[in-house]
Amino acid sequence: MSKTRALEPPPGVAPPDGMVWIPGGTFRMGAEGFYPEERPVREATVEGFWIDTHPVTVAAFARFVSATGYVTVAQRPLDPRSYPGVPPEQLVPASLVFVGTPGPVPLDDFRRWWRLLPGASWRRPAGPGSSIAGRRRHPVTHVAFEDALAYARWAGKDLPTEAEWEYAARGGLDGAVYAWGDEFAPGGRMMANTWQGPFPWRNLGLDGYEGTSPVGAFPPNGFGLFDVAGNVWEWTTTAWTPDHSGETRACCGPSATGQAHPGGGAGPGAVRVIKGGSHLCAPDYCHRYRPAARQGEPVDTSTSHLGFRCVLRPER
């Protein structure tokens, strides 16, 4: 059972704008019966912290870029020294963009629906010719780990650990399958922006969206947090492991260069845990729009379905 401690926000400290206080507590982290990387279920404890009520938006990230002149990883040419053996023509500013297939395909190779598009970035989320017009309230995407951390530091905040993120996402429902309970669509109501229909070629859009959605378009969890399931995956600072044992091993997945990277570390080969699933998660392929779900992502990766939110920890 979840044990929430009576830890209150520091006295005399005003709640940060757009954040909610999450009291410290102990909870059951992980899940059985889904994917092996979520096991074993274990007891985890976190101290109290503030967390953004929703993922960082395009508008908020634009203010950061305007104030600092920051250039994201997807907008910079890649250093050949960091990617030995990668053909020079691939070392250009680019990011991964989802491109649906015209019909059913085997689900054993993500390259069938992911494209590394030169020119794709947070300003051009679908690649050259696209823009952020009309998307200012959507989560910012095409942000690598370094980009998310740079924003967080500029805002005087940090990125969450995996345990902090999962505890907050559960909203006090310890052990529940979803952030809102055990039923995916209670009373037929869609509770998150996910993929309905056969992936990756036909999204029925029963939740009203086929891509990202404006933050807050779906009900909040018990802690008042929006979009902790679906919409976009979110970065954490926790190094990837294939389970909760704490041992770091290799993992594979698409990176900004299309290469697979080993886990651990902080350089181009490092892998961090991402949480929450995205609008591309479908029951027949990626049932990861759950608090316990986790995936490893190379820190140099930016994609059209990956964003972040920030935390603020009180000084002790």
C-alpha positions as CSV (number, residue, x, y, z in Angstrom):
1,M,0.0,0.0,0.0
2,S,1.1,3.6,-0.6
3,K,2.2,5.4,2.5
4,T,2.1,9.2,2.0
5,R,4.1,11.0,4.7
6,A,2.7,14.2,6.2
7,L,5.5,16.3,4.7
8,E,4.2,19.8,3.9
9,P,5.7,22.3,1.5
10,P,8.3,24.5,3.3
11,P,6.5,27.1,5.4
12,G,6.4,30.6,3.8
13,V,7.3,29.4,0.3
14,A,4.8,30.3,-2.3
15,P,3.8,27.5,-4.7
16,P,5.7,27.9,-7.9
17,D,3.5,28.9,-10.8
18,G,2.2,26.0,-12.8
19,M,3.4,23.4,-10.3
20,V,1.8,21.2,-7.6
21,W,3.3,19.9,-4.4
22,I,3.7,16.1,-4.2
23,P,4.1,15.0,-0.6
24,G,6.8,12.5,0.1
25,G,5.8,8.8,0.4
26,T,6.6,5.2,-0.1
27,F,4.9,3.3,-2.9
28,R,5.1,0.1,-5.0
29,M,7.1,0.9,-8.1
30,G,6.7,-1.1,-11.3
31,A,4.2,-3.7,-12.4
32,E,3.8,-7.4,-13.1
33,G,2.1,-8.9,-16.1
34,F,3.1,-6.3,-18.7
35,Y,6.7,-5.8,-19.9
36,P,9.8,-7.4,-18.3
37,E,11.6,-4.1,-17.8
38,E,8.8,-3.1,-15.3
39,R,9.7,-6.0,-13.0
40,P,10.2,-6.7,-10.2
41,V,7.7,-4.6,-8.3
42,R,9.6,-2.9,-5.5
43,E,9.1,-0.5,-2.7
44,A,10.4,3.0,-3.4
45,T,10.4,6.2,-1.3
46,V,10.6,9.8,-2.5
47,E,10.8,13.1,-0.6
48,G,8.3,15.8,-1.2
49,F,8.7,17.9,-4.4
50,W,6.9,20.2,-6.8
51,I,6.2,19.1,-10.3
52,D,4.8,20.8,-13.4
53,T,1.1,20.2,-13.8
54,H,1.7,19.4,-17.5
55,P,4.5,18.8,-20.0
56,V,6.5,21.9,-21.0
57,T,4.7,23.5,-24.0
58,V,6.0,24.8,-27.3
59,A,5.2,28.3,-26.0
60,A,7.2,27.9,-22.8
61,F,10.2,26.4,-24.8
62,A,10.0,29.3,-27.2
63,R,10.3,31.8,-24.4
64,F,13.4,29.9,-23.2
65,V,15.0,30.0,-26.7
66,S,14.1,33.7,-27.1
67,A,15.8,34.5,-23.8
68,T,18.9,32.4,-24.2
69,G,19.5,31.8,-27.9
70,Y,19.6,28.1,-27.2
71,V,20.1,25.7,-30.1
72,T,18.7,22.2,-29.6
73,V,20.6,19.0,-30.4
74,A,18.4,18.4,-33.4
75,Q,19.4,21.7,-34.9
76,R,23.2,21.2,-34.6
77,P,25.5,19.3,-36.9
78,L,26.8,16.2,-35.2
79,D,30.4,15.8,-34.1
80,P,32.0,12.9,-36.1
81,R,34.3,12.1,-33.1
82,S,31.2,11.1,-31.1
83,Y,29.9,8.8,-33.9
84,P,32.8,6.8,-35.3
85,G,31.8,4.8,-38.3
86,V,28.7,6.8,-39.1
87,P,28.7,8.0,-42.7
88,P,29.3,11.8,-42.9
89,E,26.1,12.4,-44.9
90,Q,24.2,11.3,-41.8
91,L,25.9,13.7,-39.5
92,V,23.5,16.6,-40.3
93,P,20.9,18.3,-38.1
94,A,17.9,15.9,-38.0
95,S,15.3,14.4,-35.8
96,L,13.0,11.3,-35.8
97,V,9.5,11.8,-37.2
98,F,6.7,9.3,-37.1
99,V,5.3,8.5,-40.6
100,G,2.4,6.1,-40.6
101,T,2.4,3.3,-43.1
102,P,-0.2,2.9,-45.9
103,G,-1.3,-0.5,-44.6
104,P,-0.5,-3.3,-42.1
105,V,3.1,-4.1,-41.6
106,P,5.0,-6.5,-39.3
107,L,5.7,-4.8,-36.0
108,D,9.2,-6.1,-35.5
109,D,11.1,-3.1,-37.0
110,F,10.5,0.5,-36.0
111,R,12.3,1.7,-39.1
112,R,9.1,1.0,-41.0
113,W,7.4,4.0,-39.4
114,W,10.2,6.2,-38.1
115,R,12.1,8.6,-40.5
116,L,15.3,10.5,-39.6
117,L,14.4,13.8,-41.3
118,P,17.0,16.5,-41.8
119,G,15.5,19.8,-40.7
120,A,13.0,18.3,-38.3
121,S,13.2,20.1,-34.9
122,W,11.0,21.6,-32.2
123,R,10.2,24.5,-34.7
124,R,9.5,22.0,-37.5
125,P,7.9,19.1,-35.8
126,A,6.9,17.2,-39.0
127,G,10.1,18.2,-40.9
128,P,10.8,20.9,-43.4
129,G,7.6,22.8,-44.4
130,S,5.9,22.2,-41.1
131,S,5.7,24.8,-38.3
132,I,4.5,25.3,-34.7
133,A,1.6,27.5,-35.8
134,G,-1.4,26.5,-33.8
135,R,0.6,24.3,-31.5
136,R,1.8,26.6,-28.8
137,R,-0.3,24.8,-26.1
138,H,1.0,21.4,-27.3
139,P,4.0,19.7,-25.6
140,V,7.3,20.7,-27.1
141,T,8.9,17.7,-28.9
142,H,12.2,17.0,-30.7
143,V,14.0,17.7,-27.5
144,A,17.0,15.6,-26.5
145,F,17.9,15.0,-22.8
146,E,20.5,17.9,-22.9
147,D,17.8,20.2,-24.3
148,A,15.3,19.3,-21.5
149,L,17.9,19.7,-18.8
150,A,19.0,23.1,-20.2
151,Y,15.4,24.4,-20.1
152,A,15.0,23.0,-16.5
153,R,18.2,24.7,-15.3
154,W,17.2,28.0,-17.0
155,A,13.8,27.8,-15.1
156,G,15.6,27.1,-11.8
157,K,14.2,23.5,-11.8
158,D,15.4,20.0,-12.6
159,L,14.1,16.9,-14.4
160,P,12.5,14.2,-12.3
161,T,13.9,10.9,-11.3
162,E,12.0,7.8,-12.5
163,A,10.7,7.2,-9.0
164,E,9.5,10.8,-8.6
165,W,7.8,10.7,-12.0
166,E,6.1,7.4,-11.4
167,Y,5.0,8.3,-7.9
168,A,3.5,11.6,-9.1
169,A,1.9,10.0,-12.1
170,R,0.1,7.5,-9.9
171,G,-1.8,10.3,-8.3
172,G,-2.2,8.3,-5.0
173,L,-3.6,5.2,-6.7
174,D,-0.9,2.8,-5.6
175,G,-0.9,-0.4,-7.7
176,A,-3.5,0.8,-10.2
177,V,-3.0,-0.1,-13.9
178,Y,-3.6,3.5,-15.1
179,A,-3.2,6.9,-13.6
180,W,-7.0,7.0,-13.2
181,G,-7.7,3.4,-12.1
182,D,-7.9,-0.1,-13.6
183,E,-10.3,0.5,-16.5
184,F,-8.9,2.0,-19.7
185,A,-12.0,4.0,-20.7
186,P,-14.3,4.2,-17.7
187,G,-17.9,4.6,-18.9
188,G,-16.6,4.9,-22.4
189,R,-14.7,8.1,-21.6
190,M,-11.2,8.4,-23.1
191,M,-8.8,9.5,-20.4
192,A,-5.6,10.0,-22.4
193,N,-4.3,10.7,-25.9
194,T,-3.3,7.3,-27.2
195,W,-3.5,5.3,-30.5
196,Q,-6.8,3.6,-31.1
197,G,-6.9,1.1,-34.0
198,P,-4.3,-1.1,-35.7
199,F,-0.8,0.4,-35.4
200,P,1.0,2.0,-37.3
201,W,-1.4,2.5,-40.2
202,R,-4.8,3.4,-38.9
203,N,-5.5,5.6,-35.9
204,L,-9.3,5.8,-35.4
205,G,-8.9,9.0,-33.4
206,L,-11.6,8.0,-30.9
207,D,-10.0,10.4,-28.3
208,G,-10.2,13.3,-30.7
209,Y,-6.6,13.5,-31.7
210,E,-4.2,11.7,-34.1
211,G,-1.0,13.6,-33.1
212,T,-0.1,15.5,-30.0
213,S,-2.9,17.3,-28.1
214,P,-2.9,20.6,-26.2
215,V,-1.9,20.0,-22.6
216,G,-4.8,19.6,-20.3
217,A,-7.1,18.2,-22.9
218,F,-7.8,15.1,-20.8
219,P,-8.7,14.8,-17.0
220,P,-6.0,15.2,-14.4
221,N,-4.9,12.5,-12.0
222,G,-5.5,12.5,-8.3
223,F,-2.6,15.0,-7.8
224,G,-3.9,17.4,-10.4
225,L,-1.3,16.4,-13.1
226,F,-2.3,16.3,-16.7
227,D,-0.9,14.1,-19.5
228,V,1.0,11.7,-17.4
229,A,-0.3,9.0,-19.8
230,G,-0.1,9.3,-23.6
231,N,0.5,12.5,-25.6
232,V,4.3,12.5,-25.3
233,W,6.9,10.4,-23.5
234,E,8.8,12.4,-20.8
235,W,12.5,12.4,-19.9
236,T,13.8,11.4,-16.4
237,T,17.3,11.7,-15.1
238,T,17.5,8.0,-14.2
239,A,20.0,5.8,-16.1
240,W,18.3,3.0,-18.0
241,T,18.4,-0.5,-16.7
242,P,16.4,-3.4,-18.2
243,D,14.7,-4.0,-14.9
244,H,14.6,-2.6,-11.4
245,S,17.7,-4.4,-10.3
246,G,20.0,-1.4,-10.7
247,E,22.3,-3.1,-13.1
248,T,23.0,-1.2,-16.3
249,R,23.3,-3.2,-19.5
250,A,22.9,-2.5,-23.2
251,C,19.6,-1.6,-24.8
252,C,18.6,-0.7,-28.2
253,G,16.4,1.8,-29.9
254,P,16.4,4.6,-32.5
255,S,18.8,7.5,-31.8
256,A,19.4,10.7,-33.6
257,T,21.9,8.8,-35.9
258,G,19.8,5.7,-36.2
259,Q,22.4,3.8,-34.1
260,A,21.9,1.7,-31.0
261,H,23.7,2.8,-27.9
262,P,24.7,1.1,-24.6
263,G,23.3,2.3,-21.3
264,G,24.8,4.3,-18.5
265,G,27.1,7.3,-18.6
266,A,26.4,10.9,-19.6
267,G,27.9,11.2,-23.1
268,P,26.3,10.4,-26.5
269,G,26.1,6.7,-25.6
270,A,24.1,7.3,-22.4
271,V,20.5,6.0,-22.1
272,R,17.9,7.5,-19.7
273,V,14.5,6.2,-18.7
274,I,11.5,7.9,-20.3
275,K,8.0,7.5,-18.9
276,G,4.3,7.9,-19.7
277,G,3.9,6.5,-23.2
278,S,2.7,8.7,-26.1
279,H,-0.1,9.3,-28.6
280,L,1.6,6.5,-30.7
281,C,1.1,3.9,-28.0
282,A,-1.4,1.2,-29.0
283,P,-2.6,-1.9,-27.2
284,D,-1.4,-4.1,-30.1
285,Y,2.1,-2.6,-30.0
286,C,3.0,-0.4,-27.0
287,H,0.7,-0.7,-24.0
288,R,2.8,1.8,-22.1
289,Y,0.4,4.6,-21.3
290,R,0.7,3.5,-17.6
291,P,2.6,4.9,-14.6
292,A,4.8,1.7,-14.3
293,A,5.7,1.6,-18.0
294,R,9.3,2.6,-18.8
295,Q,11.6,2.7,-21.8
296,G,15.3,3.4,-22.4
297,E,16.1,6.4,-24.7
298,P,19.6,7.4,-25.9
299,V,20.3,11.0,-24.6
300,D,21.1,12.2,-28.1
301,T,17.7,11.2,-29.4
302,S,14.9,13.6,-30.2
303,T,11.6,12.5,-31.7
304,S,8.2,13.8,-32.6
305,H,6.6,12.1,-29.5
306,L,9.1,12.9,-26.7
307,G,9.0,15.8,-24.3
308,F,9.4,16.5,-20.6
309,R,8.2,18.2,-17.5
310,C,10.2,19.7,-14.6
311,V,10.4,19.3,-10.8
312,L,11.6,21.6,-8.0
313,R,12.9,20.1,-4.8
314,P,12.9,22.2,-1.6
315,E,16.2,23.0,-0.1
316,R,17.0,20.9,3.0
